[in-house]
Amino acid sequence: MTNKKRAIYSGTFDPITNGHIDIIKRALNVFDEVIVAIANSSAKKPMFTIDQRVDLVNIATKELNGVSAVPFSCLLVDFAKQNNITNIIRGLRAVSDFEYELQMGYANSSLDKNIDTMYFMPTLENAFVSSSIVRELIKFNGSYQHLIPKQIEQEIIKCI
């Protein structure tokens, strides 16, 4: 029996977007299993509760084999150790993401030398998509449906 290649894709996913799905699909080309680790992040004052975000991720990824959504409220490195995973996935949309993600990757590596961070770029059509943009569009009754997975449209409406 071979060991499964596993990775963690962490974030607040407030809410999950087509950009996130793009990164998850790319990661599934490399890893057998991707755990979407949803940060509680109460300090960020998310629009959706942790339970709603877990549900939205589960609905959005239902058709993707090897994906599970799990909430967490500790250091990512500690979460990785608890789950015996050494691979972390991060998405890079623009140069502005690079500096922050590089710092986080180095910080995680300084806490655990076994942690590797792999960066994925979304397709050009998803390069500008972020949860922040979706939240602003929701807040001001803008059109956001083209930025989120179709499977969660009705769930988003129920939550807001």
N, C-alpha and C positions, 0 to 999 in steps of 0.2 A: 504494500500500500504506500502510495506517495503522499508526502505532506502537501496540504493545500497551501497555496500562496495567498496570504491574507493581508489586507490593508485597512487602515482607518481613514475615512474622509470626515473631518470634523468641521463644525461651524455652528452657527445659530439656526440657519435654514428658516429664516423668519420673513417670508415663507420660502419653501423650495422653489426654484425657478428652472426654466429650460436650460440655463447655463449650468446649474448644478447637475441636472440629468445628463447633459453633454459630458461633463467631467466623469461622472459615475460610469457611463458607457465606455469611455476611453479607458478608464481604470480596469474595467472588466475584461479588456483585451490583454491585460498584463497579469491581473490577479484573479484567482478563482472565487474569492469572497471579498466583498467590500462592506465594512461596517460603517454606516453613516452615524457618526457620533454627534448627537445633538446637544450642544452646550446649553445648560440652564440659563446662564448669562442674565440673571435678574438685574444686574447693574446696567445692562444695555436697554432695559425696559422694552422687551419685545412686544410686538403687536399681538402675537399669538402665544398662548400658554405652551408650556413644554409638552403637555399631552396632545394639544392640537398639532404642534409641529411634528411630533412623532407620528401621529395619525396621517398627516399630510404627506410625509415622506414615505410611509408604508403604502399609501394609496398610489402615489406617483411612481413607485418602483415595483409595484406588484408584479408586473410582467417581466421584470429583470431577475433572472436566476442568480443567486449568490449575493443578494443585497439584503441587509437587515438594518433597521433603525433602532438605536439605543440612546436613551438620554444619559448625560453624565454631568457631574458637577465637581470635578476635581481637576488637577493638572492633566493635560493630555498625555504626558509621559507616564503618569501613574495609571491612567486608564489603559494605555497601551500595555504596560506591564501586567495589569490585572487580567488582560485578555490574551497575553502571550503573543503580542503582535509587535513587530519592529518596523513596519512600513507605514508611513503617513503620506497621504495624498493631499495635495493642495492645488488649487486652480490659480492660474495667472491670466488675467484679462488684459492688463496694460502695464506699462513701465511703472506706473504708480503703485501697483500691487507688489512689484518685484522686491523693493527695498524692505517693506514690512515682512513679506513672506520669507525672505532670506534671513532676516533677524530672528524670526520665530523658529526657522529651521535650525539655525545655529544655537539658539537658546535650548531647544529640545535636545539637540545633540550634546550640549554641555551637561545636561542633566542625565542623559543616558547615551553612552557612546554607541550602543547597538541600534539606536533609532536612525532610520534613513528616511529622508523626505523626498518624494518624487513630485515634480511639478508638471501639470498638464495644462495646455492651452485649449480653450474652447474654440469652436468654429467661429469664423468671422461674424456670422449672424447672431451669435450669442455673446460676443466679446464685450458688449456694453451692458448686458443684463445683470442686474444685481437685486438682491432682496430690498435694499434701500429704495431703489427706483420703484419697485413694485409697491412697497408700502406707501410711498408718496402718491402714486397714482390711485391707490385704493382710498387713501385719506381724502383726496380731492376729486373723487368720482371720475377719474380718468380711465381710459381704456388700458387694461393691463392683461387681459386674457391671452393675448398673443405671446406673453412673456413667461407664462406658467404652464405646466403640463395640463392638458385637457382634462385628465382624470380628476384633478382637484378643484376645478372651477366651481362646482356646486358646493363643495366643502368650504371653500373660502367664503362664499356668500353666506353660508350658515354661521361662520365664525365671526363675521364682521357686523 
